[in-house]
Amino acid sequence: MAEAYDPGNIFAKILRGEIPSHRVYEDDAIVAFMDVMPQGAGHTLVVPKAPSRNMLDADPATLGPLFAVVQKIAVAVKKAFNADGVTVMQFNEPASGQTVYHLHVHVVPRFEGVPLKPHSGQMEKPEVLAENAGKIRAALGG
């Protein structure tokens, strides 16, 4: 049996404004904000406001708007960081590496010859996150 969605997860708290975040984009359905434990400069999370644990239990109507914003953020982070490419990752359940149980997509600018940093649990300095968020907002035209 599938696990139930927990409205106490950290992304739900961020969406409700209970935990601060460095937001780069928001519309009626989606929020994008900086990952506080980035695997590379500009690592952004794209999160639907609709509650679901992951893609396996999400309402299919959530996925179109989510991935339209993922594309928009991918283009913006590539431009903002003058990256060679962009990695887009999405995990479903513990065996896949999912650790926060609210559907989300990772968007990470990538550079030739530079590996992703491990997800070490090391938090980035808030001023670095704020600066990177500003670069992405500028690339989005905002």
C-alpha positions in Angstrom: 0.0 0.0 0.0 1.3 3.5 -0.9 2.3 5.9 1.8 0.0 8.8 2.5 1.1 12.4 1.7 2.4 14.1 4.8 1.5 17.8 4.8 4.2 18.4 7.4 7.0 17.8 4.9 9.6 20.6 4.4 8.5 21.6 0.9 4.8 21.9 2.1 6.1 24.2 4.9 8.1 26.2 2.3 5.0 26.5 0.1 2.9 27.7 3.1 5.6 30.3 3.9 6.4 28.6 7.3 10.1 28.1 6.2 11.9 30.8 4.2 13.2 30.0 0.7 15.0 31.8 -2.1 12.2 31.8 -4.7 13.0 32.4 -8.3 9.6 31.7 -9.8 6.0 31.4 -8.8 2.6 31.1 -10.5 -0.8 29.7 -9.5 0.4 26.1 -9.6 4.2 26.0 -9.3 7.0 27.4 -7.1 10.7 27.2 -8.0 13.4 28.0 -5.3 17.0 27.4 -4.6 18.1 24.0 -3.1 19.7 24.8 0.3 22.1 21.8 -0.2 23.0 22.3 -3.8 24.9 19.8 -5.9 26.1 22.7 -8.0 25.8 26.5 -8.3 22.3 27.4 -9.3 20.7 24.0 -8.2 17.0 24.9 -8.3 13.9 22.9 -7.2 10.6 23.1 -9.1 7.7 22.1 -6.9 3.9 22.0 -7.6 1.6 23.5 -5.0 -0.7 20.5 -5.4 0.1 17.9 -2.7 1.5 14.5 -3.8 4.4 12.4 -2.5 5.9 12.1 -6.0 5.1 11.4 -9.6 3.5 8.1 -8.8 0.5 9.5 -7.0 0.3 13.0 -8.6 -2.8 14.1 -10.4 -1.8 13.9 -14.1 -3.1 17.4 -14.5 -0.3 18.6 -12.2 2.5 17.2 -14.5 1.9 19.4 -17.6 2.2 22.7 -15.7 5.1 21.3 -13.6 7.2 20.3 -16.6 6.4 23.5 -18.5 8.0 25.4 -15.6 10.9 22.9 -15.4 11.7 23.7 -19.0 11.5 27.5 -18.3 13.8 27.1 -15.2 16.2 24.9 -17.1 16.6 27.5 -19.9 17.0 30.3 -17.2 19.7 28.5 -15.2 21.6 27.6 -18.3 21.6 31.3 -19.3 22.2 32.7 -15.7 25.2 30.5 -15.1 26.5 30.3 -18.7 26.3 26.6 -18.3 27.3 24.0 -20.9 24.2 21.9 -20.1 21.4 21.2 -17.5 20.7 18.1 -15.5 17.0 17.5 -14.7 16.3 14.8 -12.0 13.1 13.6 -10.4 13.0 10.8 -7.7 10.2 8.5 -6.6 10.2 6.7 -3.3 13.3 5.8 -1.1 14.8 3.2 -3.4 15.2 6.0 -6.0 16.9 8.4 -3.7 13.9 10.5 -2.8 14.2 12.1 0.6 11.5 14.8 0.7 8.1 13.3 0.0 6.5 16.1 -2.0 6.8 15.9 -5.8 9.7 18.0 -7.0 12.2 18.3 -9.8 15.9 19.2 -9.5 17.3 21.5 -12.2 21.1 21.8 -12.0 23.3 23.8 -14.4 26.3 21.7 -15.6 29.7 22.4 -16.8 32.0 20.2 -18.9 34.4 18.2 -16.7 32.7 19.3 -13.4 31.0 16.5 -11.5 27.9 17.1 -9.4 28.7 17.6 -5.7 27.4 14.8 -3.5 24.2 15.6 -1.6 26.2 15.9 1.6 23.7 17.7 3.8 26.0 20.7 3.8 23.9 23.9 3.6 25.0 26.7 1.3 25.4 30.2 2.7 22.2 32.2 2.5 23.9 35.1 0.7 25.2 32.7 -2.0 21.6 31.3 -2.5 20.2 34.9 -2.6 22.8 35.9 -5.2 22.2 32.8 -7.3 18.4 33.3 -7.1 18.9 36.9 -8.3 20.8 35.6 -11.4 18.0 33.2 -12.2 15.3 35.8 -11.7 17.2 38.1 -14.0 17.5 35.4 -16.7 13.7 34.8 -16.4 13.3 38.5 -17.1 12.0 39.2 -13.6 
